[in-house]
Structure formats: C-alpha cells, structure tokens
C-alpha cells in the first residue's frame, strides 16, 4: 500500500476517542509543566549560584519581592491542593523543595529578608 492511496476511513468513535484522549491529557501535562516551572523558579531564587546568594537576589528584586513570594505561595497552594491524592509524587517534590527554603520575613515595604540563622 502506498501513502498516496486512500487511507481507511476513521470512524466517529475513533475520532471522539482521539479528541477525548487529548482533552484528558492536557490537564495532566499542564500540572507537570506548572510544577516544573514552579520548581525552576524556586530553585533559581533560593539557591546560591557561585557567589550570588538568595539574599543578593532578594535585595535586587527589592520591593517586588513580597509580590513574588505571594504569587509563589498561591501557586504552591494551587499545585498542592490540585495534586493531593492524585499526584502525590508531585506533592512530595513540592514539600521537599519547600524544605530547602530558609526562613524569611516579608517587610511592610515589600522587600524580603532572610532571617538570621541562630545556633542553639
């Protein structure tokens, strides 16, 4: 058979199945992509790259840092709520990533500072 020959007709049931598979796959892929973007952003902010610390980044972001933190918290809550009991693997990754974030304080002017580490 040649690709130039007529192809067998696809039934309506087959077309519907293809469409619904795509419809169902979209939220699945979206959750994964959203998690990946969130994880990337969290790692970029809260990790040290060479001699650039999270405190350096927060200072440069300045008064927009509080908004960044608020958006991150909202996205974290959305992902956690959406994925709990459905994608617990992602919830575990979120919790593990959150555990790497140092304690910080959001200032009234919108800046964010990392809390001093105290040794008991």
C-alpha distances in whole Angstrom, upper triangle without the diagonal:
4,7,8,7,9,9,11,15,17,20,24,25,22,23,26,26,24,27,30,28,29,32,34,32,34,38,37,36,39,41,40,40,43,45,44,45,48,49,48,51,53,53,53,57,58,57,59,58,60,63,62,63,62,65,65,62,63,66,64,62,66,66,63,62,64,61,58,60,60,56,55,57,55,52,53,54,51,49,51,51,48,47,49,48,44,44,47,46,46,49,51,49,51,54,54,54,57,59,59,60,64,66,67,69,68,71,72,71,68,68,67,69,68,71,73,72,75,76,78
4,5,5,9,9,12,15,18,21,24,25,22,23,27,26,24,27,30,28,28,32,33,32,33,37,36,35,38,40,39,39,42,44,42,44,47,47,47,49,52,52,52,55,57,56,58,56,58,62,60,61,60,64,63,60,62,64,62,60,64,64,61,61,62,59,57,58,58,54,54,56,54,51,52,53,50,48,50,51,47,46,49,48,45,44,47,46,46,49,50,49,50,54,54,53,56,58,58,59,63,65,66,68,66,69,71,70,66,66,65,67,66,69,72,71,74,75,77
4,5,8,8,11,14,16,19,22,23,20,20,24,24,21,24,27,26,25,29,30,29,30,34,33,32,34,37,36,36,39,41,39,41,44,44,44,46,49,49,49,52,54,53,55,53,56,59,57,58,57,61,60,57,58,61,59,57,60,61,57,57,58,56,53,55,55,51,50,53,51,47,49,50,47,45,47,48,44,43,47,46,42,41,45,43,43,46,48,46,48,51,51,50,53,55,55,56,60,62,62,64,63,66,67,66,62,63,62,64,63,66,69,68,71,72,74
4,7,8,12,14,17,20,23,25,22,22,25,26,23,25,29,28,27,31,33,31,32,36,36,34,37,40,39,38,41,43,42,43,46,47,46,49,51,51,51,54,56,56,58,56,58,61,60,61,60,63,62,59,61,63,61,59,62,63,59,59,60,57,55,57,57,53,53,55,53,50,51,52,49,47,50,50,47,46,49,49,45,44,48,46,46,49,51,49,50,54,54,53,56,58,58,59,62,65,65,67,65,68,69,68,64,65,64,66,66,69,71,71,74,75,77
4,6,9,12,15,18,21,23,21,21,24,25,23,25,28,28,28,31,33,32,33,37,36,35,38,41,40,40,43,45,43,45,48,49,48,50,53,53,53,56,58,58,60,58,60,64,62,63,62,65,64,61,63,65,63,61,64,65,61,61,62,59,57,58,58,54,54,56,54,51,52,53,50,48,51,51,47,46,49,49,45,45,48,47,47,50,51,50,51,55,55,54,57,59,59,60,64,66,66,68,67,70,71,70,66,66,66,68,68,70,73,73,76,77,79
4,7,9,12,15,18,20,18,18,21,22,20,22,26,25,25,28,30,30,31,35,35,34,36,39,39,38,41,43,43,44,47,48,47,50,52,52,53,55,57,57,59,58,61,64,62,62,61,64,64,60,62,65,62,60,63,63,60,60,61,58,56,57,57,53,53,54,52,49,51,51,48,46,49,49,45,45,48,47,43,43,46,46,45,48,50,49,50,54,54,53,56,58,58,59,63,65,65,67,65,68,69,68,65,65,65,67,67,69,72,72,75,76,78
4,6,9,12,15,17,14,14,18,19,17,19,22,22,22,25,27,26,28,32,31,31,33,36,35,35,38,40,40,41,44,45,45,47,49,49,50,53,55,55,57,55,58,61,59,60,58,62,61,58,59,62,60,58,61,61,57,57,58,55,53,54,54,50,50,51,49,46,48,48,45,43,46,45,42,41,44,43,39,39,43,42,42,45,47,46,47,50,51,50,53,55,55,56,60,62,62,64,63,66,66,66,62,63,62,64,64,67,69,69,72,73,75
4,6,9,13,14,12,13,16,17,16,18,21,21,22,24,26,26,28,31,31,31,33,36,35,36,39,40,40,42,44,45,45,48,50,50,51,54,55,55,58,57,59,62,61,61,59,63,62,59,60,63,61,59,62,62,58,58,59,56,54,55,54,50,50,51,49,46,47,48,45,43,45,45,41,40,43,42,38,39,42,41,41,45,46,46,47,50,51,50,53,55,55,57,60,62,63,64,63,66,67,66,63,63,63,65,64,67,70,69,72,73,75
4,6,9,11,10,10,14,15,14,16,19,19,20,22,24,25,26,30,30,30,32,35,35,35,38,40,39,41,43,45,45,47,49,50,51,53,55,55,58,57,60,62,60,61,59,62,62,58,59,62,60,58,61,61,57,57,57,54,52,53,53,49,49,50,48,45,46,46,43,41,44,43,39,39,42,41,37,38,41,41,41,44,46,45,46,49,50,50,52,54,55,56,60,62,62,63,62,65,65,65,61,62,61,64,64,66,69,69,71,73,74
4,7,8,6,7,10,11,11,13,15,16,17,19,21,21,23,26,26,26,29,31,31,32,34,36,36,38,40,41,42,44,46,47,48,50,52,52,55,54,57,60,58,58,56,59,59,56,56,59,58,55,58,58,54,54,54,51,49,50,49,46,45,47,44,41,43,43,39,38,40,39,36,36,38,37,33,34,38,37,37,40,42,42,43,46,47,46,48,51,52,53,56,58,58,60,58,61,62,62,58,59,58,61,60,63,66,65,68,69,71
4,5,5,6,9,10,11,13,14,15,17,19,20,21,23,26,26,27,29,31,32,33,35,37,37,39,41,42,43,45,47,48,49,51,52,53,56,55,58,61,59,59,57,60,60,57,57,60,59,56,59,58,54,54,54,51,50,50,49,46,46,47,44,41,43,42,39,38,40,39,35,35,37,36,33,34,37,37,37,40,42,42,43,46,47,47,49,51,52,53,57,58,59,60,59,62,62,62,58,60,59,61,61,63,66,66,68,70,71
4,5,5,6,8,10,10,12,14,15,16,18,20,21,24,25,26,27,30,30,31,33,35,36,37,39,41,42,43,45,46,47,49,51,52,55,54,58,60,58,58,55,58,59,55,55,59,57,54,57,56,52,52,52,49,47,48,47,44,44,44,42,39,40,40,37,36,38,36,33,33,36,34,31,32,36,36,36,38,41,41,41,44,46,45,47,50,51,52,55,57,57,58,56,59,60,60,56,57,57,59,59,61,64,64,67,68,70
4,5,5,6,9,10,10,12,14,15,16,18,20,22,23,24,26,28,29,30,32,34,35,36,38,39,40,42,44,45,46,48,50,50,54,53,57,59,57,56,54,57,58,54,54,58,56,53,56,55,52,51,51,48,46,47,46,42,42,43,40,38,39,38,35,34,36,34,31,31,33,31,28,30,33,34,34,36,38,38,39,42,43,43,45,48,49,50,53,55,55,56,55,58,59,59,55,56,55,58,58,60,63,62,65,66,67
4,5,5,6,9,10,11,13,14,15,16,19,21,21,22,24,26,27,28,30,32,32,34,36,37,38,40,42,43,44,46,48,48,51,51,54,57,55,54,52,55,56,52,53,56,55,52,55,54,50,50,50,47,45,46,45,42,41,42,40,37,38,38,34,33,35,34,30,30,32,31,28,29,32,32,32,35,37,37,38,41,42,42,44,46,47,48,52,54,54,55,54,57,58,58,54,55,54,57,56,58,61,61,63,65,66
4,5,5,6,9,10,11,12,14,15,17,20,20,21,23,25,26,27,29,31,31,32,35,36,37,39,41,42,43,45,46,47,50,49,53,55,53,53,51,54,54,50,51,54,52,50,52,52,48,48,48,45,43,44,43,40,39,40,38,35,37,37,33,32,34,33,29,29,32,31,28,29,32,32,32,34,37,36,37,40,41,41,43,46,46,47,51,52,53,54,52,55,56,56,52,53,52,55,55,57,60,60,63,64,65
4,5,5,6,8,10,10,12,14,15,18,19,20,21,24,25,26,27,29,30,32,33,35,36,38,39,41,42,44,45,46,49,49,52,55,52,52,50,53,53,49,50,53,52,49,51,50,47,47,46,43,42,42,41,38,38,38,36,33,34,34,31,30,32,30,27,27,30,28,25,26,30,31,30,32,35,35,35,38,40,40,41,44,45,46,49,51,51,52,50,53,54,54,50,52,51,53,53,55,58,58,61,62,64
4,5,5,6,9,10,10,12,14,17,17,18,20,22,23,24,26,28,28,30,32,33,34,36,38,39,40,42,44,44,48,47,51,53,51,50,48,51,52,48,49,52,51,48,50,50,46,46,46,43,41,41,40,37,37,37,35,32,33,33,29,28,30,29,25,25,28,26,23,24,28,28,28,30,33,32,33,36,37,37,39,42,43,44,47,49,49,51,49,53,53,53,50,51,50,52,52,54,57,56,59,60,61
4,6,5,6,9,10,11,13,15,16,16,18,21,21,22,24,26,26,28,30,31,32,34,36,37,38,40,42,42,45,45,48,51,48,48,46,49,49,46,47,50,48,46,48,48,44,44,44,41,39,40,39,36,35,36,34,31,32,32,29,27,30,29,25,25,28,27,23,24,27,27,27,30,32,31,32,35,36,36,38,41,41,42,46,48,48,49,48,51,52,52,48,49,48,50,50,52,55,55,58,59,60
4,5,5,6,9,10,11,14,15,15,17,19,20,21,23,25,26,27,29,30,31,33,35,36,37,39,41,42,45,44,48,50,47,47,45,48,48,45,45,48,47,44,46,46,42,42,42,39,37,38,37,33,33,34,32,29,30,30,27,26,28,27,23,24,27,26,23,23,27,27,26,29,32,31,31,34,36,35,37,40,41,41,45,46,46,48,46,49,50,49,46,47,46,49,49,51,54,54,57,58,60
4,5,5,6,8,10,12,13,14,16,18,19,20,22,23,25,26,28,29,31,32,34,35,36,38,40,41,44,44,47,50,47,46,44,47,48,44,44,47,46,43,46,45,41,41,41,38,36,37,35,32,32,32,30,27,28,28,25,24,26,25,21,21,24,23,19,21,24,25,24,26,29,29,29,32,34,34,35,38,39,40,43,45,45,46,45,48,48,48,45,46,45,47,47,49,52,52,55,56,58
4,5,5,6,9,11,11,12,14,16,17,18,20,22,22,24,26,27,28,30,32,33,34,36,38,38,42,41,45,47,45,44,42,45,46,42,43,46,45,42,45,44,41,40,40,37,35,36,35,32,31,32,29,26,27,27,24,22,25,24,20,20,23,22,18,19,22,22,22,25,27,27,27,30,32,32,33,36,37,38,42,43,43,45,44,47,48,48,44,45,44,46,46,48,51,50,53,54,56
4,5,5,6,9,10,10,12,14,15,16,18,20,21,22,24,25,26,28,30,31,32,34,36,36,40,39,43,45,43,42,40,43,43,40,40,44,42,39,42,42,38,38,38,35,33,34,33,29,29,30,28,25,26,26,23,21,24,23,20,20,23,22,19,19,23,23,22,24,27,26,26,30,31,30,32,35,36,36,40,42,42,43,42,45,46,46,42,43,42,44,44,46,49,49,52,53,55
4,6,6,8,9,10,11,14,15,16,17,19,21,22,23,25,26,28,29,31,32,34,35,36,40,40,43,45,43,42,39,42,43,39,39,43,41,38,41,40,37,36,36,33,31,32,31,27,27,28,25,23,24,24,21,20,22,21,17,18,21,21,17,18,22,22,21,23,26,26,26,29,30,30,31,34,35,36,39,40,40,42,40,43,44,44,40,41,40,43,43,45,48,48,51,52,54
4,6,6,7,9,11,12,13,15,16,18,19,21,22,24,25,27,28,30,31,33,34,35,38,39,42,44,42,41,38,41,42,39,39,42,41,38,41,40,37,36,35,33,31,31,30,27,26,27,24,22,23,22,19,18,20,19,15,15,18,17,14,15,19,19,18,20,23,23,23,26,28,28,29,32,33,34,37,39,39,40,39,42,43,43,40,41,40,42,41,43,46,46,49,50,52
4,6,5,6,8,10,11,12,14,16,17,18,20,21,23,24,26,27,29,30,32,33,36,36,39,42,39,38,36,39,40,36,37,40,39,36,39,39,35,34,34,32,30,30,29,26,25,26,24,21,22,22,19,17,19,19,15,15,18,18,14,14,18,18,17,19,22,21,22,25,26,26,27,30,31,32,36,37,38,39,38,41,42,42,39,39,38,40,40,42,45,44,47,48,50
4,5,5,6,9,10,10,12,14,15,16,18,20,21,22,24,25,27,28,30,31,34,34,38,40,37,37,34,37,38,34,34,38,36,33,36,36,32,32,32,29,27,27,27,23,23,24,21,18,20,20,17,15,18,18,14,15,18,19,15,15,19,19,17,19,22,21,21,24,26,25,26,29,30,30,34,36,36,37,36,39,40,40,36,37,36,38,38,40,43,43,46,48,49
4,5,5,6,9,10,10,12,14,15,16,18,20,21,22,24,25,27,28,29,33,33,37,39,36,35,32,35,36,33,33,36,35,32,35,34,30,30,29,26,25,25,24,21,20,21,18,15,17,17,13,12,15,14,11,11,15,15,12,12,16,16,14,16,19,19,18,21,23,22,24,27,28,28,32,33,33,34,33,36,37,37,34,34,33,36,35,37,41,40,43,45,46
4,5,5,6,9,10,11,13,15,16,17,19,20,21,23,25,26,27,28,32,32,35,38,35,34,32,35,36,32,33,36,35,33,35,35,31,30,30,28,26,26,25,22,21,21,20,16,17,17,14,12,14,15,11,10,14,14,10,10,13,13,12,14,17,16,17,20,21,21,22,25,26,27,31,32,33,34,33,37,38,38,35,35,34,36,35,37,40,39,42,43,45
4,6,5,6,8,10,11,12,14,15,16,18,20,21,22,24,26,26,30,30,33,35,33,32,30,33,34,30,31,34,33,31,34,34,30,29,29,27,24,25,24,21,20,21,20,16,17,18,15,13,16,17,13,12,16,17,13,12,15,14,13,16,18,16,17,20,21,20,22,25,26,26,30,32,32,34,33,36,38,37,34,34,33,35,34,36,39,39,42,43,45
4,5,5,6,8,10,10,12,14,15,16,18,20,21,22,24,25,28,29,32,34,31,31,28,31,32,28,28,32,31,28,31,30,27,26,26,23,21,22,21,18,17,18,16,13,15,16,13,11,14,15,12,12,15,17,14,13,16,15,13,15,18,16,16,19,21,19,21,24,25,25,28,30,30,31,30,33,34,34,30,31,30,32,32,34,37,37,40,42,44
4,6,5,6,9,10,10,12,14,15,16,18,20,21,22,24,27,28,31,33,30,29,27,30,31,27,27,31,30,27,30,30,26,25,25,23,20,20,20,17,15,16,15,11,12,13,10,7,10,11,8,8,12,14,11,9,12,12,9,11,14,13,12,16,17,16,18,21,22,22,26,27,27,29,28,32,33,33,29,30,28,30,30,32,35,35,37,39,41
4,5,5,6,9,10,10,12,14,15,16,18,20,21,22,25,25,29,31,29,28,26,29,30,27,27,31,30,27,30,30,27,25,26,24,21,21,21,18,16,18,17,13,13,15,13,10,12,14,11,10,13,15,12,10,12,11,8,11,13,12,12,15,16,15,17,20,21,21,25,27,28,30,29,32,34,34,30,30,29,30,29,32,34,34,37,38,40
4,5,5,6,9,10,10,12,14,15,16,18,20,21,24,24,27,30,27,26,24,27,28,24,25,29,27,25,28,28,25,23,24,22,19,20,20,17,15,17,16,13,13,16,14,11,14,16,14,13,16,18,16,13,16,14,11,14,16,14,13,17,18,16,18,21,21,21,25,27,27,29,28,31,33,32,29,29,27,29,29,31,34,34,37,38,41
4,5,5,6,8,10,11,12,14,15,17,18,20,23,23,27,29,26,25,22,25,26,23,23,26,25,23,25,25,22,21,21,19,16,16,16,13,12,14,13,9,10,12,10,8,11,13,11,11,15,17,15,13,15,14,11,13,15,13,12,15,16,14,16,19,19,19,23,24,24,26,25,28,29,29,25,26,24,26,26,29,31,32,35,36,38
4,5,5,6,8,10,10,12,14,15,16,17,21,22,25,27,25,23,21,24,25,22,22,26,25,23,25,26,22,21,21,19,16,16,17,14,11,13,13,9,9,12,10,7,10,12,11,10,13,16,14,11,12,11,7,9,12,9,8,12,13,11,13,16,16,16,20,22,22,24,24,27,29,29,26,25,23,25,24,27,29,29,32,34,35
4,5,5,6,9,10,11,12,14,15,16,19,19,23,25,23,22,20,23,24,21,22,25,24,22,25,26,23,21,22,20,17,17,18,16,13,15,16,12,12,15,14,11,13,16,15,14,17,19,17,14,15,13,10,12,13,10,10,14,14,12,14,17,16,17,21,23,23,26,25,28,30,30,26,26,24,25,24,27,30,29,32,34,36
4,5,5,6,9,10,11,12,14,15,18,18,22,24,21,20,18,21,22,18,19,22,21,19,22,23,19,18,19,17,14,15,16,13,11,14,14,10,11,15,14,11,14,17,16,15,18,21,19,16,18,16,13,15,16,13,12,15,16,13,14,18,17,17,20,22,22,24,23,26,28,27,23,23,22,23,23,26,29,29,32,34,36
4,5,5,6,9,10,11,12,14,17,18,22,23,20,19,16,19,20,17,17,21,20,18,20,21,18,16,16,15,12,12,13,10,8,10,11,8,8,11,11,9,12,15,14,14,16,20,18,15,16,15,11,12,14,11,9,12,13,10,11,15,14,13,17,19,19,20,20,23,25,25,21,21,19,21,20,23,26,26,29,31,33
4,5,5,6,9,10,11,12,15,16,20,21,19,18,15,19,20,17,17,21,21,19,22,23,20,17,18,17,14,14,15,13,10,12,14,11,10,13,14,11,13,16,16,15,17,20,19,15,15,14,10,12,12,9,8,11,10,7,9,12,11,12,15,18,18,21,21,24,27,26,23,22,19,21,19,22,24,24,27,29,31
4,6,5,6,9,10,10,13,13,17,19,17,16,14,18,18,15,16,20,19,17,20,22,19,17,19,18,14,14,17,14,12,15,16,13,13,16,17,14,16,20,19,18,20,23,22,19,19,17,14,15,16,12,11,14,13,10,12,15,13,13,17,19,19,22,21,25,27,26,23,21,19,21,20,23,25,25,28,30,33
4,5,5,6,9,10,13,13,17,18,15,15,12,15,16,12,13,17,16,14,17,18,15,13,15,14,10,11,13,11,9,12,14,11,12,15,16,14,16,19,19,19,21,24,23,20,21,19,16,16,17,14,12,15,15,11,12,15,13,12,15,17,17,19,18,21,23,23,19,18,16,18,17,20,23,23,27,29,32
4,5,5,6,8,12,13,17,18,15,13,10,14,15,12,12,16,16,14,17,18,16,13,14,14,10,10,13,11,8,11,13,11,10,14,15,14,15,18,19,18,20,23,23,20,19,18,15,15,15,12,10,12,12,8,8,11,9,8,12,14,14,16,16,20,22,22,18,17,15,16,15,17,20,20,24,26,28
4,6,5,6,9,10,14,15,13,12,10,13,14,12,13,17,17,16,19,20,18,15,17,17,14,13,16,15,12,14,17,15,14,17,18,16,17,21,21,20,22,25,24,21,20,18,15,16,16,12,11,13,12,8,10,12,9,9,12,15,15,18,19,22,25,24,21,19,17,17,15,18,20,20,23,25,28
4,6,6,8,8,12,13,11,10,8,12,12,9,11,14,14,13,16,18,16,14,16,16,13,13,16,15,13,16,18,16,16,19,20,19,20,23,24,23,25,28,27,24,24,22,19,19,19,16,15,17,15,12,13,15,12,11,14,16,16,19,19,21,24,23,20,18,16,16,15,19,21,21,25,26,29
4,6,8,10,13,13,10,9,6,9,10,7,8,11,11,10,13,15,13,10,13,14,10,10,14,13,11,14,16,15,15,18,20,19,20,23,24,23,25,28,28,25,24,23,20,20,20,17,15,16,16,12,12,14,11,9,11,13,13,15,15,17,20,19,16,14,12,12,12,15,18,18,22,24,27
4,7,10,13,13,10,8,5,9,10,9,9,13,13,13,15,17,16,12,14,16,12,11,15,15,12,14,17,16,15,18,20,19,19,23,24,23,24,28,27,24,23,22,19,19,18,15,14,14,13,10,10,11,8,6,8,11,11,14,15,18,21,21,17,15,12,12,10,13,15,15,19,21,24
4,6,10,11,9,7,6,10,11,10,12,14,15,15,18,20,19,16,18,19,16,15,19,18,15,17,21,19,18,21,23,21,22,25,26,25,26,29,29,26,24,22,20,20,19,16,15,16,14,11,12,12,9,8,10,13,14,17,18,21,24,24,21,18,15,15,12,15,16,16,20,21,24
4,6,7,6,5,6,9,9,9,12,14,14,15,18,21,20,17,20,21,18,18,21,21,19,21,24,23,21,25,27,25,26,29,30,29,30,33,33,29,28,26,24,24,23,20,19,20,17,14,15,15,12,11,12,15,15,19,20,22,25,25,22,19,16,15,13,16,16,16,20,21,24
4,6,5,7,9,12,11,10,14,15,15,16,19,22,21,19,22,23,19,20,23,23,20,23,26,24,23,27,28,26,27,31,31,30,32,35,34,30,30,27,25,26,25,21,21,22,20,17,18,18,15,15,16,19,19,22,23,25,28,27,24,21,19,18,16,19,20,20,23,25,28
4,6,8,11,13,12,12,16,17,16,18,21,24,24,21,25,26,23,23,27,26,24,26,29,28,27,31,32,30,31,35,35,34,35,38,37,34,33,30,28,29,28,25,24,25,23,20,21,21,17,18,18,21,21,24,25,27,30,29,26,23,21,20,18,21,21,21,24,25,28
4,6,10,11,9,11,14,14,14,17,19,22,22,20,23,25,22,23,26,26,24,27,30,29,28,31,33,31,32,36,37,35,37,40,39,36,35,33,30,31,30,26,26,26,24,21,22,22,18,18,17,20,20,22,23,25,28,26,24,21,19,18,16,19,18,19,22,23,27
4,7,8,6,7,11,11,11,13,15,19,19,16,20,21,19,19,23,23,21,23,26,25,25,28,30,29,30,33,34,33,34,38,37,34,33,31,28,29,28,25,24,24,23,19,20,20,17,16,15,18,17,19,20,22,25,23,21,18,16,15,14,17,17,18,22,23,27
4,5,5,7,9,10,11,13,14,18,17,15,18,20,17,17,20,21,19,21,24,23,22,26,28,27,27,31,32,31,32,35,35,32,31,29,27,26,26,23,21,22,20,17,17,17,14,12,12,14,14,16,17,19,22,21,19,16,13,12,10,14,14,15,18,20,24
4,5,5,6,9,10,10,12,15,15,11,14,16,13,13,17,17,15,17,20,20,19,22,24,23,24,27,28,28,29,32,32,29,28,27,24,24,23,21,19,19,18,15,14,15,12,10,9,12,11,13,14,16,19,19,16,13,10,9,8,12,13,14,18,20,23
4,5,5,6,9,10,10,13,14,11,13,16,14,14,17,19,17,19,22,22,21,24,26,26,26,29,31,31,32,35,35,32,31,30,27,27,26,24,22,22,21,18,17,17,14,12,10,12,10,12,13,14,17,16,14,11,9,7,6,10,11,13,17,19,23
4,6,5,6,9,10,13,14,12,15,17,15,15,19,20,19,21,24,23,23,26,28,28,29,32,33,33,34,37,37,34,33,32,29,29,29,26,24,24,23,20,19,20,17,15,14,15,13,15,15,16,19,17,15,12,11,10,10,14,14,16,20,23,26
4,5,5,6,9,12,11,9,13,14,12,13,16,17,15,18,21,20,20,23,25,25,26,29,30,30,31,35,34,32,31,30,26,26,26,24,22,23,22,18,18,19,16,14,14,15,13,15,14,15,18,16,14,11,10,10,11,15,16,18,22,24,28
4,5,5,6,9,9,6,9,12,10,10,14,15,14,16,19,19,19,22,24,24,25,27,29,29,30,34,34,31,31,30,26,26,26,24,21,22,22,18,17,18,16,13,12,13,10,11,11,12,15,13,10,7,6,7,9,12,15,17,20,23,27
4,6,5,8,10,8,11,14,13,13,17,18,17,19,22,22,23,25,27,27,28,31,32,33,34,38,38,35,34,33,30,30,30,27,25,26,25,22,21,22,19,16,15,16,13,13,12,12,14,12,11,7,8,8,10,13,15,18,21,24,28
4,5,9,9,9,12,14,13,14,17,18,18,20,22,22,23,26,27,28,29,32,33,33,35,38,38,35,35,34,30,30,31,28,26,27,26,23,22,24,21,18,18,18,16,16,15,15,17,14,12,10,10,11,13,17,19,21,25,28,31
4,7,6,6,9,10,9,11,14,14,14,17,19,19,20,23,24,24,26,28,29,30,32,36,35,33,33,32,28,28,29,26,23,25,25,21,20,22,20,17,17,18,15,14,13,13,15,12,10,8,9,11,13,17,19,22,25,28,31
4,5,6,9,10,10,12,14,15,16,18,20,21,22,24,26,26,28,30,31,32,34,37,37,35,35,34,31,30,31,28,26,26,27,23,22,24,22,18,18,17,14,13,11,10,12,9,7,5,8,10,13,16,18,21,25,28,31
4,5,7,8,10,11,12,14,15,17,18,20,21,23,24,26,27,29,30,31,33,37,36,35,34,34,31,30,31,29,26,27,28,24,22,24,23,19,19,18,14,13,10,9,9,6,4,4,8,11,14,17,20,23,26,29,32
4,6,5,6,9,10,11,12,14,16,17,18,20,21,23,24,26,27,28,30,34,33,32,32,31,28,27,29,26,23,25,26,22,20,23,22,18,19,18,15,14,11,11,11,9,6,7,9,12,15,18,21,24,27,30,33
4,5,5,6,9,10,10,12,14,15,16,18,20,21,22,24,25,27,28,32,32,30,29,29,25,25,26,24,20,21,22,19,17,19,18,15,15,15,11,11,8,9,11,10,6,5,6,9,12,15,18,20,24,27,30
4,5,5,6,9,10,10,12,14,15,16,18,20,21,22,24,25,27,30,30,29,29,29,25,24,25,24,20,21,22,19,17,19,19,15,15,14,11,9,6,8,9,8,5,6,6,10,12,15,18,21,24,27,29
4,5,5,6,8,10,10,12,14,15,16,18,20,21,22,24,25,29,29,28,28,28,24,23,25,23,20,21,23,20,18,21,20,17,18,17,14,13,10,11,12,11,7,9,10,13,16,18,22,24,27,30,32
4,5,5,6,9,10,11,12,14,15,16,18,20,21,22,24,28,27,25,25,25,22,21,23,20,17,19,20,17,15,18,17,14,16,16,13,13,11,13,14,13,10,10,10,13,15,17,21,23,26,29,31
4,5,5,6,9,10,10,12,14,15,16,18,20,21,22,26,26,24,24,24,20,19,20,19,15,16,18,15,12,15,15,12,13,12,10,10,8,11,13,13,10,10,8,11,12,15,18,20,23,26,28
4,5,5,6,9,10,11,12,14,15,16,18,20,21,25,25,24,23,24,21,19,21,20,16,17,19,17,14,17,18,15,16,15,13,12,10,12,13,14,10,12,11,14,16,18,21,23,26,29,31
4,5,5,6,8,10,10,12,14,15,16,18,20,23,23,22,22,22,19,18,20,19,15,17,19,16,14,18,18,15,18,17,15,15,13,16,17,17,13,14,14,17,18,20,24,25,28,31,33
4,5,5,6,9,10,10,12,14,15,16,18,21,21,19,19,19,16,15,17,15,12,13,15,12,11,14,15,12,15,15,14,15,13,16,18,18,14,15,13,16,16,19,22,23,26,29,31
4,5,5,6,9,10,10,12,14,15,16,20,20,19,18,19,16,14,16,15,11,12,15,13,10,14,15,12,14,14,13,14,13,16,17,18,15,16,14,16,16,18,22,22,25,28,29
4,5,5,6,9,10,10,12,14,15,19,19,18,18,19,16,15,17,17,13,15,17,15,13,17,18,16,18,18,17,17,15,18,19,20,17,18,17,19,20,22,25,26,29,31,33
4,5,5,6,8,10,10,12,14,18,17,16,16,17,13,12,15,14,11,13,16,14,12,16,17,16,18,19,18,19,17,21,22,22,19,20,18,21,21,23,26,27,30,32,34
4,5,5,6,8,10,10,12,16,15,14,14,14,11,10,12,11,8,9,12,11,9,13,14,13,16,16,17,18,17,21,22,23,20,20,18,20,20,21,24,25,27,29,31
4,6,5,6,8,10,10,14,15,14,14,15,12,10,13,13,10,11,14,14,12,15,17,16,18,18,18,19,18,22,23,24,21,22,20,22,22,23,26,26,29,31,32
4,6,5,6,8,10,14,13,13,14,15,12,11,14,14,11,13,16,15,14,18,20,18,21,21,21,22,21,24,25,26,23,24,22,25,25,26,30,30,32,34,36
4,6,5,6,8,12,11,10,11,12,8,8,11,11,8,11,14,13,13,16,18,17,21,21,22,23,22,26,27,28,24,25,23,25,25,26,29,29,32,34,35
4,6,5,6,10,10,9,9,11,8,6,9,10,8,9,12,12,12,14,17,17,20,20,21,23,22,26,27,29,25,26,24,25,24,25,28,28,30,32,33
4,6,6,9,10,10,10,13,11,9,12,14,11,12,16,16,15,18,20,20,23,23,24,24,24,27,28,30,27,28,26,28,27,28,31,31,33,35,35
4,6,8,8,8,10,12,10,9,13,14,12,14,17,17,17,20,22,22,25,25,26,27,26,30,31,32,29,30,28,30,29,31,34,33,36,37,38
4,6,5,5,6,9,7,6,10,11,10,12,15,15,16,18,20,21,24,25,26,28,27,31,32,34,30,31,28,30,29,30,33,33,35,36,37
4,5,6,6,9,8,6,9,12,11,12,15,16,16,18,20,21,24,25,26,28,28,31,33,34,31,32,29,31,29,30,33,32,34,35,36
4,6,6,9,10,9,11,14,14,14,17,19,19,20,23,24,27,28,30,31,31,35,37,38,35,35,33,34,33,33,36,35,37,38,38
4,6,9,9,9,12,14,14,15,18,19,20,22,24,25,28,29,31,32,32,36,37,39,35,36,33,35,34,35,37,36,38,39,40
4,5,6,7,9,10,11,13,15,16,17,19,21,22,26,27,29,31,31,34,36,37,34,34,31,33,31,32,35,34,36,37,38
4,5,5,6,9,10,10,12,14,15,16,19,20,24,25,27,29,30,33,35,37,33,33,30,31,30,30,33,31,33,34,35
4,5,5,6,9,10,11,12,14,16,17,19,23,25,27,29,30,34,36,37,33,33,30,31,29,30,32,31,33,33,34
4,5,5,6,9,10,10,12,14,16,17,21,23,24,27,27,31,33,33,30,30,27,28,26,28,30,29,32,32,34
4,5,5,6,9,10,10,12,15,16,19,21,22,24,25,29,31,32,29,28,26,27,25,26,28,27,29,30,31
4,5,5,6,9,10,11,13,15,18,20,22,25,26,29,32,33,30,29,26,27,24,25,27,26,28,28,29
4,5,5,6,9,10,11,13,17,19,21,24,25,28,31,32,28,27,24,25,23,24,26,25,27,28,29
4,5,5,6,9,10,11,15,16,18,21,21,25,27,28,25,24,21,22,20,22,24,23,26,27,28
4,5,5,6,9,10,13,15,17,20,21,25,27,28,25,24,21,22,19,20,22,21,23,24,25
4,5,5,7,10,13,15,17,20,22,26,29,30,26,25,22,22,19,20,22,20,22,23,24
4,5,5,7,11,13,15,18,20,23,26,27,23,22,19,19,17,18,20,19,22,23,25
4,5,5,9,10,12,15,17,20,23,24,21,20,17,17,15,16,18,17,20,21,23
4,6,8,10,13,16,18,22,25,26,23,22,18,17,15,15,17,15,17,18,20
4,6,10,12,16,18,21,24,25,22,20,17,16,13,14,15,14,17,18,20
4,7,8,12,14,17,21,21,19,17,13,12,10,11,13,13,16,17,20
4,6,10,13,16,19,20,18,15,12,10,7,8,9,9,12,14,17
4,7,10,13,17,18,16,14,10,9,6,6,8,9,11,14,16
4,7,10,13,14,13,10,7,6,4,5,9,10,13,16,18
4,6,10,11,10,9,6,5,6,6,10,13,15,18,20
4,7,8,7,6,5,7,9,10,14,16,19,22,24
4,5,5,5,6,7,11,11,15,18,20,24,26
4,5,7,9,11,14,15,18,21,23,27,29
4,6,9,11,15,16,19,23,25,29,31
4,7,10,13,15,19,22,24,28,30
4,7,10,13,16,19,22,25,28
4,7,9,13,15,18,22,24
4,6,9,12,15,19,21
4,6,9,12,15,18
4,6,9,13,15
4,6,10,13
4,7,10
4,6
4
